[in-house]
Amino acid sequence: MAPGAHTVAVIGTGKIGELMLSGLLRAGWPVDRLLATTRRQSRAEEIATRYGVRVVDNLVAVAEADVVAVSVKPQDADALLDEIGPKVPADKLVVSLCAGLPTNFFARRLPDGTPVIRVMTNTPALVDEAMTAISAGVHATAAHLALAEEMFRPLGATIRVPESQQDAVTALSGSGPAYFYLLVEAMIDAGILLGLPRQVAHELIVQTAIGSAVMLRDSGEHPVKLREAVTSPAGTTISAIRELENHGVRAALLAALEAARDRAREIAAQND
């Protein structure tokens, strides 16, 4: 699909909606093939000024777009679908970026047969390094999945997963950037404790994180093998790893991701 072959409306241009909008523009999507909606007039003016896209109301967006990307808060999705559901033609693709909401949440509120794609992306979309997981609803075809991939590929990498895995995706990669930022924050604090200036500690850790991520991506090696390459017998690294294990860091991560997964399920149940 050439950029701009479809008109895309982003309904709810908050943080994630704006990420998608800006990514499409960076990929060469024509500005006249993009629409946006917001709840506040001040936000509408901000989006129109920043990106040059036309900001319209929800019903105009549904009428004019080929693809409706819903990016509102999960608790606002029910009211939105009450408003737009009767106006959505059954052949129009609906893409949901609403964390925790399954495609059948939309299917029950849209005309029978409406194709729905569920998407979970993350904030590194800002630098075109997002991880985006895409799942097809009951009526979505291979062509719909391909269209969704073309829309989100400019933001980074994409992967297709069964919808049953989306809550785990939310916990792992959707929330994942926050875990890395917390780790980097803690390591910078440790560097200060060890006597380094904050800026020096920041530069050391950020570049180490970037280099480690590139090695993970490009080397093809298992993370255990890469870790072992840094871990000499009776050396500094194994001493640090022993302390991490003594403090239950691995178990804490497992519990944290389970908690995020469970919260995603709770969101779906609360909005069912």
Secondary structure, 3 states (H helix, E strand, C coil): CCCCCCCEEEECCCHHHHHHHHHHHHCCCCHHHEEEECCCHHHHHHHHHHHCCEECCHHHHHHHCCEEEECCCHHHHHHHHHHHHHHCCCCCEEEECCCCCCHHHHHCCCCCCCCEEEEECCHHHHHCCEEEEEEECCCCCHHHHHHHHHHHHHHEEEEECCHHHHHHHHHHHHCHHHHHHHHHHHHHHHHHHCCCCHHHHHHHHHHHHHHHHHHHHHHCCCHHHHHHHHCCCCCHHHHHHHHHHHCCHHHHHHHHHHHHHHHHHHHHHHCC
